[in-house]
Amino acid sequence: MTIQNTLQELGLEEKEAATYLALLELGEGTILEISKKSGIKRPTTYVVLRSLEEKGFVSYVLKGKKTLYAPQHPKKLITEAELRLKELQEVVPQLESLASKASAKPRVLIYEGKDRLDQAYDEMFITKGEMLFISNIGLSKEGFPKTFRKYQYKGASPEFRTREINVDDQAGRESAKEFAGPYHEIRFLPKNFKPFENDIGVYGNRVLISSLKREYFVVVIESEEVAQTFRTMFEMMWQSAIPFRSEG
């Protein structure tokens, strides 16, 4: 992930991130200088700088007849993120109390478009219990880049165990070397079976069926009964899958 992408993940728009990076390199500059450095048109740069100023990323100073803009220190990003986290932690109990009691009612959600796929797995990181996956890792990593980054950060644990059946190819083997451990078991689809081109995940009362090759969408089924059916199907596949054994 590039620095600009990271800034966008933190809430800056694409042109805001580009302008902030240009300012960091310049130290300070006029609208014209910033426009040339960022490659963004001057009128747009003015609007972007106003937005960054409101968000606290940029300040300005008058020097003679010139208005110079300067970036706030990058560590401000950490301070702002910590503040948002603290404010969110304070309000979460209230939000949970407002959650509909009808959430146990079965429902189907659809996430369409490659840029929305990761949203389907957001609840995976707060749902304790075992997570089951049937994956083509090469396709999955491309379709769910943010989810994989979150998983690398959070990892498996006694409260968040994972079992996974992968296609036995280079991507699957490399992923197994990276993630396999005491709380993350991995097996491979036998070679005599045709590789699957979808991703299926089961956790809590959710079943996620993803299309990742030609069309990008995730169908999420929230139902205890359907989730239990898929768990049974997974166990049948697990019995015939080939365990991963790390080299050495």
C-alpha positions in Angstrom: 0.0 0.0 0.0 1.3 3.5 -0.9 1.6 6.4 1.5 -1.2 8.2 -0.4 -3.5 5.1 -0.1 -2.8 5.0 3.6 -3.8 8.7 4.0 -7.0 8.0 2.1 -7.7 5.1 4.4 -7.4 7.6 7.3 -10.1 9.8 5.8 -8.4 12.1 3.3 -9.7 12.4 -0.2 -7.4 11.5 -3.1 -6.5 15.2 -3.9 -6.2 16.1 -0.2 -3.7 13.3 0.3 -1.7 14.4 -2.8 -1.7 18.0 -1.7 -0.6 17.1 1.9 2.2 15.0 0.6 3.3 17.8 -1.7 3.3 20.2 1.2 5.4 17.8 3.3 8.1 17.8 0.6 7.9 21.6 0.1 7.9 22.5 3.8 5.7 25.5 2.9 4.6 27.1 -0.2 2.2 29.3 -2.1 -0.9 27.9 -3.8 1.0 28.1 -7.2 4.0 26.2 -5.8 1.8 23.5 -4.2 -0.3 23.2 -7.4 2.8 22.6 -9.5 4.2 20.1 -7.0 1.0 18.1 -6.6 -0.1 18.3 -10.3 -3.5 19.6 -9.2 -5.0 22.6 -10.9 -4.6 25.9 -9.0 -8.3 26.6 -8.4 -8.8 23.0 -7.1 -5.7 23.3 -4.9 -7.2 26.3 -3.2 -10.4 24.4 -2.4 -8.4 21.4 -1.2 -6.2 23.5 1.0 -9.3 25.0 2.7 -10.6 21.5 3.3 -7.3 20.4 4.8 -7.2 23.5 7.0 -10.6 22.7 8.3 -9.5 19.1 9.1 -6.4 20.4 10.9 -3.8 19.1 8.5 -2.7 22.5 7.1 -2.1 26.0 8.5 -1.2 29.2 6.8 0.9 32.3 7.5 1.0 35.7 5.9 4.5 36.9 4.8 4.3 40.3 3.2 1.7 40.1 0.5 2.1 36.3 0.2 0.0 33.6 1.8 2.1 30.5 2.5 0.7 27.2 3.5 2.5 24.6 5.7 1.6 21.1 6.7 1.0 19.9 10.3 3.5 17.4 11.6 2.8 13.8 10.4 2.5 12.6 14.0 -0.7 14.6 14.1 -2.2 11.7 12.2 -1.6 9.4 15.1 -3.0 11.9 17.6 -6.1 12.4 15.5 -6.6 8.6 15.1 -6.2 8.1 18.9 -8.7 10.8 19.6 -11.3 9.3 17.2 -10.7 5.9 18.7 -11.3 7.2 22.2 -14.4 9.1 21.2 -15.7 5.9 19.4 -15.0 3.7 22.4 -17.1 6.1 24.6 -20.1 6.0 22.3 -20.1 2.3 21.3 -22.1 1.1 24.4 -24.8 3.6 23.5 -24.8 2.5 19.9 -25.0 -1.2 20.9 -28.0 -0.4 23.1 -29.8 1.1 20.1 -29.1 -1.9 17.9 -32.3 -3.6 16.8 -33.4 -6.6 18.8 -34.6 -8.0 15.5 -31.0 -8.6 14.4 -31.5 -12.3 14.9 -34.1 -12.4 12.1 -32.6 -14.0 9.0 -31.6 -11.5 6.2 -29.6 -11.4 3.0 -27.1 -8.6 2.2 -25.4 -8.0 -1.1 -22.1 -6.0 -1.6 -21.5 -5.2 -5.3 -18.3 -3.8 -6.8 -14.7 -4.5 -6.1 -14.3 -1.5 -3.8 -17.1 -2.7 -1.5 -16.0 -6.4 -1.1 -14.0 -5.8 2.1 -17.0 -4.2 3.8 -18.7 -7.7 3.8 -16.1 -9.0 6.2 -16.0 -6.1 8.7 -17.9 -8.1 11.4 -15.4 -10.9 11.3 -13.0 -9.1 13.6 -15.6 -8.6 16.4 -17.3 -12.0 16.2 -15.7 -14.4 18.6 -15.6 -18.1 17.7 -14.3 -20.3 14.9 -14.0 -18.9 11.4 -14.2 -21.3 8.5 -13.0 -20.5 4.9 -13.0 -22.3 1.6 -10.7 -20.1 -0.5 -8.8 -19.6 -3.7 -6.2 -17.5 -2.0 -4.8 -15.9 -5.2 -8.3 -14.5 -5.9 -9.1 -13.8 -2.3 -6.1 -11.6 -1.6 -6.8 -9.6 -4.7 -10.5 -9.2 -3.8 -10.1 -8.5 0.0 -6.8 -6.6 0.4 -8.0 -4.6 3.4 -9.4 -7.7 5.1 -6.0 -9.5 4.8 -4.2 -6.5 6.2 -6.6 -6.5 9.2 -6.1 -10.2 9.7 -2.3 -9.8 9.6 -2.6 -7.1 12.3 -5.1 -9.0 14.5 -4.1 -12.6 13.8 -5.7 -15.8 15.0 -6.0 -16.5 18.7 -7.9 -18.8 21.2 -11.0 -16.5 20.8 -10.7 -16.2 17.0 -9.7 -19.6 15.7 -9.5 -20.2 11.9 -9.8 -23.3 9.8 -9.3 -23.0 6.1 -9.4 -25.1 2.9 -7.3 -23.7 0.1 -6.6 -24.5 -3.5 -3.3 -26.3 -3.6 -1.3 -23.9 -5.8 1.6 -21.6 -5.3 -0.5 -18.8 -3.7 -2.1 -21.3 -1.4 1.2 -22.7 -0.2 2.7 -19.3 0.3 -0.3 -18.2 2.3 -0.2 -21.3 4.4 3.5 -20.6 5.3 2.5 -17.1 6.4 -0.7 -17.8 8.4 -0.6 -21.4 9.6 -0.3 -21.9 13.3 -1.8 -23.4 16.5 -5.0 -21.3 16.0 -5.1 -21.3 12.2 -5.3 -24.7 10.6 -5.0 -25.0 6.9 -5.7 -27.9 4.5 -5.7 -28.2 0.7 -8.2 -29.3 -1.8 -7.1 -32.7 -3.3 -5.4 -32.4 -6.7 -8.1 -34.5 -8.4 -10.8 -31.8 -7.7 -11.2 -28.8 -9.9 -10.1 -25.6 -8.1 -12.9 -23.4 -7.0 -13.1 -19.8 -8.1 -15.1 -18.4 -5.3 -14.6 -17.6 -1.6 -16.9 -18.9 1.1 -16.6 -17.8 4.7 -18.6 -18.9 7.8 -18.5 -17.2 11.2 -21.1 -16.5 13.8 -24.5 -16.6 12.1 -23.1 -15.5 8.8 -22.3 -17.2 5.5 -20.5 -15.2 2.9 -20.3 -16.3 -0.8 -18.1 -14.2 -3.0 -17.6 -13.9 -6.7 -14.0 -12.7 -7.3 -13.0 -13.5 -10.9 -15.2 -11.8 -13.5 -18.0 -10.2 -11.5 -17.3 -8.8 -8.0 -19.9 -9.2 -5.4 -20.5 -10.8 -2.0 -23.8 -12.4 -0.8 -24.1 -12.4 3.0 -26.7 -14.7 4.5 -27.4 -14.0 8.2 -29.1 -17.2 9.5 -28.2 -19.6 12.3 -29.7 -22.5 10.3 -27.9 -21.7 7.0 -24.6 -21.2 8.9 -24.9 -24.6 10.6 -25.6 -26.2 7.2 -22.5 -24.7 5.7 -20.5 -25.8 8.8 -21.6 -29.4 8.2 -20.6 -29.2 4.6 -17.2 -27.7 5.6 -16.6 -30.6 8.0 -17.3 -33.1 5.2 -14.8 -31.3 3.0 -12.3 -31.0 5.9 -12.2 -34.8 6.3 -11.0 -35.3 2.7 -8.7 -32.2 2.6 -4.9 -32.6 2.8 -3.3 -31.1 5.9 -0.6 -28.5 5.4 2.8 -29.5 6.9 5.4 -26.8 7.1 8.8 -27.6 5.8 11.4 -28.1 8.5 
